[in-house]
Amino acid sequence: MLREVFEDLVIKAVGSLPVEFQELMVNIDIVIEDWPSKSQLRKLRLHDKYELLGLYEGVPLTKRDQGYNLVLPDKITIFQKPIESHCRSSREIKNEIVRVVRHEIAHHFGMDDDKLYEIENGKNSGKPGAY
């Protein structure tokens, strides 16, 4: 998929969030990379670059206090090539982008992976690959 098309799908996924969530997304950058870096994989103890579809790096809103100021923006990275490798059609890519974007934004709002897996897959259904 062309990078411009992929970027547009990410922008639309963020734009589809309810306004009240969009308004709370402050001091955060959303970027697209082809692949996760070796240091990102190492930090998460992952060995396969196809495993990581998205990554939130920052201080969740629930962990911020009065001392949180003058800091670099949080960062959400969406990894294009791993997402494409998990999908067989443009429609699947679009749906996966929406899912991954929402998952990473949920981290920004303070939700951990266990709770997100529970919400996304139902209780006790097992964990999918990393995001």
C-alpha positions in Angstrom: 0.0 0.0 0.0 1.3 3.5 -0.8 2.5 5.4 2.3 0.1 8.3 1.5 -2.9 5.9 1.5 -1.8 4.3 4.7 -1.2 7.7 6.4 -4.7 8.8 5.3 -6.2 5.7 6.9 -4.4 6.4 10.2 -5.6 10.0 10.1 -9.2 8.8 9.5 -8.8 6.3 12.4 -7.8 9.0 14.8 -10.5 11.3 13.4 -13.2 8.6 14.0 -12.6 8.8 17.7 -15.3 10.5 19.8 -14.6 14.3 20.1 -14.3 14.0 23.9 -11.3 11.6 23.4 -9.7 13.7 20.7 -9.9 16.8 23.0 -7.9 14.8 25.7 -5.1 13.8 23.3 -2.7 16.6 24.2 1.1 16.5 23.9 1.1 13.4 21.7 2.5 12.7 18.2 1.3 9.9 16.0 3.8 8.8 13.5 4.1 6.0 10.9 7.2 3.9 10.4 7.8 1.0 8.1 9.3 -1.3 10.8 10.0 -1.1 14.6 13.6 -0.4 15.4 15.9 -2.9 17.0 15.9 -0.9 20.2 12.1 -0.8 20.3 11.9 -4.6 19.8 14.7 -5.1 22.5 12.9 -2.9 25.0 9.7 -5.0 24.6 11.7 -8.3 24.5 10.4 -9.1 21.0 12.5 -11.0 18.5 10.3 -10.8 15.4 9.8 -7.4 13.7 6.4 -8.7 12.4 5.0 -8.9 15.9 4.9 -5.2 16.7 2.0 -3.4 14.9 2.0 -0.2 17.1 3.7 1.3 20.1 2.8 3.9 22.7 5.8 5.6 24.3 5.1 8.2 27.0 3.4 9.0 30.2 -0.3 7.9 30.3 -2.8 10.5 31.4 -3.5 8.6 34.5 0.1 8.8 35.6 0.5 12.6 35.0 0.5 14.9 38.0 1.2 18.6 38.6 4.9 18.0 37.9 4.1 17.0 34.3 5.1 19.9 32.2 7.8 21.0 29.7 8.2 17.4 28.5 8.6 16.0 25.0 5.3 14.8 23.4 4.2 11.2 24.0 4.6 9.1 20.8 2.4 6.6 19.1 4.1 4.7 16.3 2.0 2.7 13.8 4.1 0.2 11.9 3.0 -0.1 8.3 4.8 -3.3 7.1 3.9 -5.5 10.0 0.2 -4.4 9.7 0.3 -5.1 5.9 1.8 -8.5 6.5 -1.0 -9.5 8.8 -3.7 -8.6 6.3 -4.8 -9.9 2.9 -6.8 -7.0 1.6 -7.1 -3.2 1.8 -10.3 -3.6 3.9 -8.4 -5.8 6.4 -5.6 -3.2 6.5 -8.1 -0.4 7.2 -9.7 -2.4 10.0 -6.4 -3.4 11.5 -5.2 0.3 11.5 -8.4 1.3 13.3 -7.9 -1.4 15.9 -4.2 -0.7 16.4 -4.7 3.1 16.6 -7.4 2.7 19.2 -5.3 0.2 21.2 -2.3 2.6 21.4 -4.5 5.6 22.2 -6.1 3.5 25.0 -2.5 3.2 26.4 -2.3 7.0 26.3 -5.5 7.0 28.5 -3.9 4.6 31.0 -5.3 1.2 30.0 -2.8 -1.7 30.2 -2.5 -4.6 27.7 -4.3 -7.1 29.9 -7.4 -4.9 30.1 -7.3 -4.1 26.4 -7.0 -7.8 25.5 -9.9 -8.6 27.7 -12.0 -5.9 26.0 -10.9 -6.7 22.5 -11.2 -10.5 22.7 -13.5 -11.2 25.6 -12.5 -12.7 28.9 -10.1 -15.6 29.0 -9.8 -15.9 25.2 -6.0 -15.7 25.0 -3.7 -12.9 23.9 -3.0 -12.1 20.3 0.4 -10.9 19.1 1.9 -7.6 20.3 0.7 -4.3 19.1 
